[in-house]
């Protein structure tokens, strides 16, 4: 699977712990501490926080000598878009039948908007089918997923429609050309290999960091798997196993990571507590290298 980038980890942290909670701003030092446990150096975390402020996801404030970060309204909306799938019972099932197609035209001067649109389409399972035409399986709820962007769109910038395969024009070859199905399978297997191991609770010095890593990996897997119809996926498709592994590990980390987060937001710092499971190898210190998932 992909290496964990600072942005993935920060979005996982804010999405998991902040977006739906009435917490105040989070101290920069606390965020740096959480990501250091995942092997991210402080300068990389600071630079990523700056970029998230520039993109409108986070807002920066100051209390005494401490720099604080909080989600903006836009950032909260972006993270909540993913909630249904992240926490849903069947995150890899197709969204209905048929196919959703999108074409759009965003002026050259609105590159940021174009990037945000493409990122949203990718999250929803779309890939470029050919110049100017994006394809996703099922009937995607574009009205909901694009709502945070619609006020910024020029008139008639996005056109979308739902379609079905016509007799004599099989879509299978186009689907297999658009998506590397075996690469998606490998993403699932790598996720399972990392998180099905009970020792994964010791991938970082704190349960809060491990939970952030888990959610970052889960988000990456959800982005990689577009929810294609079963007939394209072959036998023994591992999506159900990935879901089971995620939920089990998430539950295993929940109590300790919640306690550490509570300590963090009450200014007591991230508790360096283990999960209490017996017989596991010692967690690395923040200055040691942290184990990463297979690629």
C-alpha distance (Angstrom), angle and dihedral (degrees) to the residues before:
residue distance angle dihedral
X1 . . .
X2 3.77 . .
X3 3.76 120.0 .
X4 3.79 112.6 -104.1
X5 3.77 110.3 -99.9
X6 3.83 122.7 -158.1
X7 3.80 90.9 -114.4
X8 3.82 92.1 53.8
X9 3.78 91.1 50.2
X10 3.80 95.1 46.7
X11 3.81 92.9 48.3
X12 3.81 89.1 47.6
X13 3.81 90.6 50.6
X14 3.81 95.1 48.5
X15 3.80 93.5 41.0
X16 3.78 93.7 49.3
X17 3.80 100.4 40.5
X18 3.80 110.8 17.3
X19 3.82 113.8 29.2
X20 3.81 95.1 72.9
X21 3.81 98.9 28.7
X22 3.79 133.0 84.0
X23 3.78 93.6 -125.5
X24 3.76 123.3 141.5
X25 3.79 125.9 -124.2
X26 3.80 116.3 -50.0
X27 3.79 120.5 -122.6
X28 3.81 115.6 -113.4
X29 3.80 89.4 -133.4
X30 3.80 90.3 56.8
X31 3.80 92.5 50.3
X32 3.78 90.3 48.1
X33 3.80 89.5 51.7
X34 3.81 93.4 51.3
X35 3.80 92.8 50.0
X36 3.80 94.0 43.0
X37 3.79 86.5 63.1
X38 3.81 87.6 57.9
X39 3.81 91.4 52.1
X40 3.82 98.3 -98.2
X41 3.80 115.3 136.5
X42 3.79 118.8 -128.7
X43 3.85 95.5 -113.5
X44 3.82 90.5 55.5
X45 3.80 91.1 50.5
X46 3.83 92.1 48.7
X47 3.81 91.9 49.0
X48 3.81 91.2 49.1
X49 3.81 91.7 49.0
X50 3.81 88.7 53.0
X51 3.81 90.9 51.7
X52 3.81 91.9 48.8
X53 3.80 88.8 52.9
X54 3.80 90.7 49.9
X55 3.81 91.0 50.0
X56 3.80 92.0 51.8
X57 3.81 96.7 -113.5
X58 3.81 95.6 110.6
X59 3.79 135.1 29.1
X60 3.79 122.9 -145.6
X61 3.81 124.8 -140.7
X62 3.78 137.2 162.1
X63 3.79 135.1 -129.2
X64 3.79 112.2 -174.9
X65 3.78 105.4 -51.4
X66 3.81 93.8 -22.9
X67 3.80 122.4 100.8
X68 3.80 113.7 -142.9
X69 3.79 132.8 -162.8
X70 3.79 129.7 -158.8
X71 3.78 136.2 172.6
X72 3.78 117.0 -96.4
X73 3.78 121.3 -138.7
X74 3.80 87.9 -100.1
X75 3.80 91.8 48.6
X76 3.79 91.8 50.4
X77 3.81 90.9 49.9
X78 3.80 91.9 49.6
X79 3.80 92.9 51.2
X80 3.79 94.1 44.0
X81 3.80 89.8 54.4
X82 3.78 87.5 70.8
X83 3.81 96.6 45.2
X84 3.80 99.2 91.1
X85 3.76 93.2 53.0
X86 3.81 96.5 38.5
X87 3.80 92.0 53.3
X88 3.79 100.2 25.0
X89 3.81 123.2 117.3
X90 3.82 95.8 -120.4
X91 3.80 108.9 26.9
X92 3.81 94.9 165.4
X93 3.81 99.5 47.5
X94 3.84 117.3 110.2
X95 3.79 116.6 -101.1
X96 3.78 96.7 -119.3
X97 3.79 125.8 -57.4
X98 3.77 135.4 -52.1
X99 3.79 125.3 26.2
X100 3.78 137.9 -68.9
X101 3.80 118.5 -139.3
X102 3.79 127.2 -166.0
X103 3.76 133.4 -172.9
X104 3.78 123.5 -178.9
X105 3.78 142.8 176.0
X106 3.81 119.1 -155.5
X107 3.83 118.6 176.0
X108 3.80 117.7 -109.7
X109 3.78 90.6 -114.4
X110 3.83 91.5 62.8
X111 3.78 99.2 62.2
X112 3.80 93.5 142.7
X113 3.80 90.8 55.3
X114 3.79 90.4 47.1
X115 3.80 90.5 51.4
X116 3.81 91.7 49.2
X117 3.82 90.7 49.6
X118 3.80 92.9 49.8
X119 3.80 91.1 46.8
X120 3.82 90.8 51.8
X121 3.80 92.0 47.9
X122 3.80 91.0 49.6
X123 3.80 91.0 51.5
X124 3.82 88.9 51.5
X125 3.81 91.1 54.8
X126 3.80 100.7 -98.4
X127 3.79 124.9 144.2
X128 3.80 129.0 -178.8
X129 3.80 106.6 -95.1
X130 3.79 93.7 -175.0
X131 3.80 136.8 -31.5
X132 3.79 108.8 -32.3
X133 3.82 95.8 -8.6
X134 3.81 123.9 103.0
X135 3.81 124.6 -169.9
X136 3.83 132.7 -158.9
X137 3.80 131.5 173.4
X138 3.80 119.1 -108.2
X139 3.77 129.3 2.0
X140 3.79 105.7 -46.4
X141 3.81 119.2 -154.8
X142 3.79 94.5 -125.7
X143 3.79 93.4 161.5
X144 3.78 88.8 63.8
X145 3.79 99.6 38.1
X146 3.82 94.7 47.0
X147 3.81 96.0 42.0
X148 3.84 94.5 101.3
X149 3.83 89.3 54.6
X150 3.80 102.8 39.4
X151 3.77 96.9 88.8
X152 3.81 88.8 59.4
X153 3.80 96.7 49.1
X154 3.82 119.2 105.9
X155 3.84 113.2 -123.2
X156 3.80 112.7 -68.7
X157 3.80 91.1 -0.9
X158 3.82 94.3 141.1
X159 3.79 127.4 42.8
X160 3.80 119.6 -175.9
X161 3.78 135.2 174.8
X162 3.79 141.0 170.4
X163 3.82 118.5 -121.5
X164 3.77 142.4 176.4
X165 3.78 132.3 -146.6
X166 3.80 115.2 -90.0
X167 3.79 123.1 -138.7
X168 3.78 109.6 -99.5
X169 3.80 92.7 24.3
X170 3.81 105.8 77.8
X171 3.77 114.1 -168.1
X172 3.80 96.8 -157.6
X173 3.80 97.1 97.0
X174 3.80 91.2 48.5
X175 3.81 91.1 49.9
X176 3.80 92.9 50.5
X177 3.79 90.7 47.2
X178 3.80 92.7 48.9
X179 3.83 97.1 46.7
X180 3.80 128.1 39.8
X181 3.79 96.0 -139.0
X182 3.79 95.5 -175.3
X183 3.80 90.0 52.1
X184 3.82 88.7 54.1
X185 3.81 89.1 51.0
X186 3.81 89.6 52.3
X187 3.81 90.3 52.2
X188 3.81 89.7 55.9
X189 3.79 93.4 46.5
X190 3.81 92.2 49.1
X191 3.81 90.8 50.6
X192 3.79 90.7 50.1
X193 3.80 92.8 46.8
X194 3.80 91.5 54.1
X195 3.80 101.9 40.6
X196 3.80 102.8 32.4
X197 3.80 87.8 68.1
X198 3.85 111.2 94.0
X199 3.82 88.1 -144.8
X200 3.81 88.9 66.7
X201 3.80 87.4 88.8
X202 3.82 85.3 73.3
X203 3.81 97.2 53.4
X204 3.81 88.5 108.6
X205 3.81 137.5 20.1
X206 3.82 94.5 -102.1
X207 3.79 137.4 39.0
X208 3.81 89.1 -128.3
X209 3.79 91.7 60.4
X210 3.80 92.7 44.2
X211 3.79 90.8 50.6
X212 3.81 89.8 50.0
X213 3.81 89.6 51.2
X214 3.81 90.9 48.2
X215 3.80 93.1 51.5
X216 3.82 91.6 45.3
X217 3.81 89.6 53.6
X218 3.80 91.0 46.2
X219 3.81 91.8 51.8
X220 3.80 89.8 49.6
X221 3.80 90.4 51.3
X222 3.81 92.5 48.4
X223 3.79 89.4 51.0
X224 3.81 91.1 49.4
X225 3.81 95.8 50.6
X226 3.83 112.8 65.5
X227 3.82 94.9 -170.9
X228 3.78 97.9 -110.4
X229 3.82 119.6 -170.9
X230 3.83 113.5 -85.8
X231 3.79 94.2 -111.4
X232 3.81 89.6 70.8
X233 3.79 97.0 47.9
X234 3.80 103.5 67.7
X235 3.79 126.7 -142.6
X236 3.81 126.0 -36.3
X237 3.77 93.8 17.7
X238 3.85 105.1 -170.9
X239 3.82 100.5 -143.5
X240 3.81 95.1 103.9
X241 3.78 89.9 50.6
X242 3.82 91.3 50.1
X243 3.80 90.0 53.1
X244 3.80 92.5 49.5
X245 3.81 92.0 48.9
X246 3.80 92.8 48.4
X247 3.77 94.6 50.4
X248 3.78 94.1 46.3
X249 3.81 94.1 50.4
X250 3.80 92.4 42.1
X251 3.79 90.4 54.4
X252 3.79 91.4 45.7
X253 3.81 91.4 56.0
X254 3.80 97.5 38.4
X255 3.81 102.6 92.0
X256 3.81 98.4 44.3
X257 3.79 95.0 40.4
X258 3.81 91.7 49.1
X259 3.81 90.0 52.1
X260 3.80 91.0 49.4
X261 3.78 91.8 49.0
X262 3.80 90.9 49.9
X263 3.80 88.6 52.5
X264 3.79 90.5 48.5
X265 3.80 96.1 53.0
X266 3.79 92.4 45.1
X267 3.80 88.6 57.5
X268 3.78 96.3 -109.4
X269 3.77 92.4 116.1
X270 3.76 130.2 -122.0
X271 3.78 109.2 -44.9
X272 3.75 111.9 -125.3
X273 3.77 93.6 -141.7
X274 3.77 126.8 145.1
X275 3.78 121.2 -134.2
X276 3.81 93.2 -106.5
X277 3.80 94.8 -117.0
X278 3.78 114.8 144.0
X279 3.76 128.1 -126.2
X280 3.81 98.7 20.6
X281 3.80 125.3 134.2
X282 3.76 117.5 -98.9
X283 3.80 115.3 -88.5
X284 3.81 115.5 -114.4
X285 3.76 119.3 -105.8
X286 3.84 118.0 -112.1
X287 3.80 89.2 -100.2
X288 3.78 93.7 54.0
X289 3.76 125.8 81.3
X290 3.80 113.5 -91.4
X291 3.78 121.2 -136.2
X292 3.77 113.6 -106.7
X293 3.76 132.0 -157.3
X294 3.79 121.8 -93.2
X295 3.76 116.7 -91.5
